[in-house]
Amino acid sequence: MYPRKPFDLSAYVHRIQTAPCFICEIAAGARDHHMVYEDERAIAFLNQYPTLMGYTLVAPRDHREHATGDFSLDDYLALQRVIYRVGEAIRRTVPTERLYVLSLGSQQGNAHVHWHLAPLPPGVPFDRQQLAALMFEHGGILDIPAADMAALAARIRENMV
């Protein structure tokens, strides 16, 4: 288990509301991230600010802002297949009582639509599950060294089927 470190939520909010789209930068290869999966349509990478081990984001390569409205049915279903495959790889990689899958973001920040795949480990008390497990306010984020993040991303990639 990794220790937790404080998370500066104010600085994060300022950054996501004023900086260029971080997902577009990752998709273009302009930002280094621990990539789990990529193809011509989608990318999946470890969350830079994880509250749970194995917490991964999946997004379309193209900048789209609506979880359903910016996709044809075929494109949406293709992306959901990626989410399923990455989710199953996460479950094979880290102990998971429940895999949370949700789309978060806003037109006011993190507008590029993306899905959070957050594996809740077994044994978390009920009052620390669900949205509480994702919140920075409950002890900050996991302090995982870059080498361990890279190894985790590699294990998830190996477990993709």
ZAMAR-293035 format. One record per residue (C-alpha): residue number from 0; y, x, z. Coordinates in nm, 4 decimals. Layout:
<doses>
+-----+----------+----------+----------+
! seq !        v !        u !        w !
+-----+----------+----------+----------+
! NUM !        Y !        X !        Z !
...
+-----+----------+----------+----------+
</doses>
This chain:
<doses>
+-----+----------+----------+----------+
! seq !        v !        u !        w !
+-----+----------+----------+----------+
!   0 !   0.0000 !   0.0000 !   0.0000 !
!   1 !   0.3481 !   0.1193 !  -0.0795 !
!   2 !   0.6452 !   0.0966 !   0.1535 !
!   3 !   0.9344 !  -0.1296 !   0.0663 !
!   4 !   1.2896 !  -0.0206 !   0.0049 !
!   5 !   1.6097 !  -0.2244 !   0.0150 !
!   6 !   1.7287 !  -0.3833 !  -0.3059 !
!   7 !   2.0982 !  -0.4130 !  -0.3917 !
!   8 !   2.1043 !  -0.7668 !  -0.5279 !
!   9 !   2.4823 !  -0.7653 !  -0.5865 !
!  10 !   2.4639 !  -0.4547 !  -0.8063 !
!  11 !   2.1672 !  -0.6015 !  -0.9944 !
!  12 !   2.3486 !  -0.9295 !  -1.0637 !
!  13 !   2.6557 !  -0.7406 !  -1.1845 !
!  14 !   2.4409 !  -0.5257 !  -1.4153 !
!  15 !   2.2480 !  -0.8144 !  -1.5728 !
!  16 !   2.5674 !  -1.0083 !  -1.6331 !
!  17 !   2.7678 !  -0.7239 !  -1.7886 !
!  18 !   2.5266 !  -0.4732 !  -1.9454 !
!  19 !   2.3555 !  -0.5061 !  -2.2840 !
!  20 !   2.0270 !  -0.6977 !  -2.2891 !
!  21 !   1.7719 !  -0.4756 !  -2.1168 !
!  22 !   1.4767 !  -0.6427 !  -2.2912 !
!  23 !   1.6296 !  -0.5799 !  -2.6342 !
!  24 !   1.6817 !  -0.2165 !  -2.5320 !
!  25 !   1.3177 !  -0.1835 !  -2.4212 !
!  26 !   1.1933 !  -0.3526 !  -2.7410 !
!  27 !   1.4017 !  -0.1096 !  -2.9483 !
!  28 !   1.2639 !   0.1899 !  -2.7571 !
!  29 !   1.6070 !   0.2752 !  -2.6160 !
!  30 !   1.4943 !   0.2415 !  -2.2531 !
!  31 !   1.1942 !   0.4043 !  -2.0963 !
!  32 !   0.9674 !   0.1555 !  -1.9243 !
!  33 !   0.6050 !   0.1424 !  -1.8177 !
!  34 !   0.4702 !  -0.0456 !  -2.1176 !
!  35 !   0.1533 !  -0.2497 !  -2.0700 !
!  36 !   0.1295 !  -0.4074 !  -2.4146 !
!  37 !   0.3221 !  -0.4239 !  -2.7393 !
!  38 !   0.2768 !  -0.5599 !  -3.0867 !
!  39 !   0.5103 !  -0.6709 !  -3.3651 !
!  40 !   0.6058 !  -0.9900 !  -3.1782 !
!  41 !   0.5880 !  -0.9173 !  -2.8048 !
!  42 !   0.6198 !  -0.6562 !  -2.5340 !
!  43 !   0.4857 !  -0.6447 !  -2.1784 !
!  44 !   0.6004 !  -0.3940 !  -1.9197 !
!  45 !   0.5897 !  -0.3403 !  -1.5454 !
!  46 !   0.8768 !  -0.4908 !  -1.3527 !
!  47 !   1.1179 !  -0.2130 !  -1.2564 !
!  48 !   1.1881 !  -0.3965 !  -0.9291 !
!  49 !   0.8453 !  -0.5179 !  -0.8159 !
!  50 !   0.7941 !  -0.7289 !  -0.5084 !
!  51 !   0.4198 !  -0.7380 !  -0.5840 !
!  52 !   0.1868 !  -0.4672 !  -0.7149 !
!  53 !   0.1220 !  -0.5173 !  -1.0868 !
!  54 !   0.4239 !  -0.7452 !  -1.1394 !
!  55 !   0.4723 !  -0.7511 !  -1.5170 !
!  56 !   0.7204 !  -0.9056 !  -1.7599 !
!  57 !   0.6245 !  -1.0388 !  -2.1046 !
!  58 !   0.8899 !  -1.1092 !  -2.3682 !
!  59 !   0.9273 !  -1.1633 !  -2.7390 !
!  60 !   1.0643 !  -0.8587 !  -2.9217 !
!  61 !   1.3341 !  -1.0711 !  -3.0847 !
!  62 !   1.6193 !  -1.1861 !  -2.8644 !
!  63 !   1.5473 !  -1.5497 !  -2.7903 !
!  64 !   1.6978 !  -1.7432 !  -2.5043 !
!  65 !   1.5028 !  -2.0689 !  -2.4731 !
!  66 !   1.1460 !  -2.0750 !  -2.3466 !
!  67 !   1.0401 !  -2.3355 !  -2.6003 !
!  68 !   1.3359 !  -2.4288 !  -2.8208 !
!  69 !   1.3716 !  -2.0894 !  -2.9907 !
!  70 !   1.0085 !  -2.0790 !  -3.1086 !
!  71 !   0.7980 !  -2.2576 !  -3.3613 !
!  72 !   0.4825 !  -2.3982 !  -3.2062 !
!  73 !   0.2745 !  -2.1215 !  -3.3674 !
!  74 !   0.5078 !  -1.8469 !  -3.2400 !
!  75 !   0.5096 !  -1.9983 !  -2.8904 !
!  76 !   0.1309 !  -2.0218 !  -2.8788 !
!  77 !   0.0958 !  -1.6641 !  -3.0051 !
!  78 !   0.3208 !  -1.5456 !  -2.7220 !
!  79 !   0.1250 !  -1.7514 !  -2.4694 !
!  80 !  -0.1939 !  -1.5786 !  -2.5892 !
!  81 !  -0.0303 !  -1.2449 !  -2.5037 !
!  82 !   0.0674 !  -1.3802 !  -2.1618 !
!  83 !  -0.2923 !  -1.4894 !  -2.1039 !
!  84 !  -0.4371 !  -1.1531 !  -2.2111 !
!  85 !  -0.1917 !  -0.9535 !  -1.9999 !
!  86 !  -0.2488 !  -1.1876 !  -1.7052 !
!  87 !  -0.6233 !  -1.1391 !  -1.7250 !
!  88 !  -0.5791 !  -0.7613 !  -1.7475 !
!  89 !  -0.3607 !  -0.7702 !  -1.4364 !
!  90 !  -0.6254 !  -0.9742 !  -1.2517 !
!  91 !  -0.8883 !  -0.7159 !  -1.3483 !
!  92 !  -0.6643 !  -0.4333 !  -1.2269 !
!  93 !  -0.5185 !  -0.5429 !  -0.8933 !
!  94 !  -0.6637 !  -0.7747 !  -0.6277 !
!  95 !  -0.5200 !  -1.1178 !  -0.7053 !
!  96 !  -0.5517 !  -1.4391 !  -0.5079 !
!  97 !  -0.3217 !  -1.6243 !  -0.7494 !
!  98 !  -0.1423 !  -1.5088 !  -1.0620 !
!  99 !   0.2049 !  -1.6602 !  -1.0781 !
! 100 !   0.3299 !  -1.7179 !  -1.4333 !
! 101 !   0.6867 !  -1.8360 !  -1.4739 !
! 102 !   0.9887 !  -1.7978 !  -1.6951 !
! 103 !   1.3082 !  -1.7052 !  -1.5150 !
! 104 !   1.6521 !  -1.6055 !  -1.6356 !
! 105 !   1.9721 !  -1.7786 !  -1.7276 !
! 106 !   2.2350 !  -1.7967 !  -1.9973 !
! 107 !   2.4534 !  -1.6217 !  -1.7378 !
! 108 !   2.2221 !  -1.3208 !  -1.6927 !
! 109 !   1.8823 !  -1.2055 !  -1.8193 !
! 110 !   1.9291 !  -1.4437 !  -2.1119 !
! 111 !   1.6452 !  -1.2914 !  -2.3213 !
! 112 !   1.3568 !  -1.5249 !  -2.2428 !
! 113 !   1.0694 !  -1.3603 !  -2.0604 !
! 114 !   0.7742 !  -1.4538 !  -1.8443 !
! 115 !   0.6984 !  -1.3088 !  -1.5026 !
! 116 !   0.3320 !  -1.2388 !  -1.4291 !
! 117 !   0.3197 !  -1.1754 !  -1.0567 !
! 118 !  -0.0181 !  -1.1190 !  -0.8884 !
! 119 !  -0.0247 !  -1.2436 !  -0.5295 !
! 120 !  -0.2674 !  -1.0257 !  -0.3343 !
! 121 !  -0.5279 !  -1.1868 !  -0.1088 !
! 122 !  -0.4362 !  -1.2401 !   0.2536 !
! 123 !  -0.0623 !  -1.3033 !   0.2193 !
! 124 !   0.0395 !  -1.5634 !   0.4802 !
! 125 !   0.1234 !  -1.9000 !   0.3218 !
! 126 !   0.4910 !  -1.8820 !   0.4204 !
! 127 !   0.5206 !  -1.5545 !   0.2210 !
! 128 !   0.3520 !  -1.6928 !  -0.0914 !
! 129 !   0.4914 !  -1.8646 !  -0.3997 !
! 130 !   0.8663 !  -1.8100 !  -0.4496 !
! 131 !   0.8933 !  -1.6210 !  -0.1200 !
! 132 !   0.6591 !  -1.3536 !  -0.2620 !
! 133 !   0.9009 !  -1.2932 !  -0.5489 !
! 134 !   1.2210 !  -1.2739 !  -0.3465 !
! 135 !   1.3946 !  -0.9424 !  -0.2832 !
! 136 !   1.5290 !  -1.0808 !   0.0428 !
! 137 !   1.1850 !  -1.0552 !   0.2059 !
! 138 !   1.1761 !  -0.6809 !   0.2617 !
! 139 !   1.3112 !  -0.5476 !  -0.0657 !
! 140 !   1.0989 !  -0.4053 !  -0.3444 !
! 141 !   0.7907 !  -0.1859 !  -0.3481 !
! 142 !   0.8767 !   0.1833 !  -0.3581 !
! 143 !   0.6191 !   0.2944 !  -0.6162 !
! 144 !   0.6556 !   0.6485 !  -0.7557 !
! 145 !   0.6973 !   0.6717 !  -1.1347 !
! 146 !   0.3640 !   0.8525 !  -1.1746 !
! 147 !   0.1845 !   0.5702 !  -0.9930 !
! 148 !   0.3636 !   0.3105 !  -1.2069 !
! 149 !   0.2522 !   0.4958 !  -1.5202 !
! 150 !  -0.1070 !   0.5069 !  -1.3926 !
! 151 !  -0.0950 !   0.1355 !  -1.3086 !
! 152 !   0.0365 !   0.0495 !  -1.6561 !
! 153 !  -0.2447 !   0.2584 !  -1.8087 !
! 154 !  -0.5083 !   0.0771 !  -1.5991 !
! 155 !  -0.3719 !  -0.2613 !  -1.7054 !
! 156 !  -0.3761 !  -0.1501 !  -2.0704 !
! 157 !  -0.7376 !  -0.0381 !  -2.0302 !
! 158 !  -0.8283 !  -0.3824 !  -1.8954 !
! 159 !  -0.6829 !  -0.5697 !  -2.1934 !
! 160 !  -0.9445 !  -0.7520 !  -2.3991 !
+-----+----------+----------+----------+
</doses>
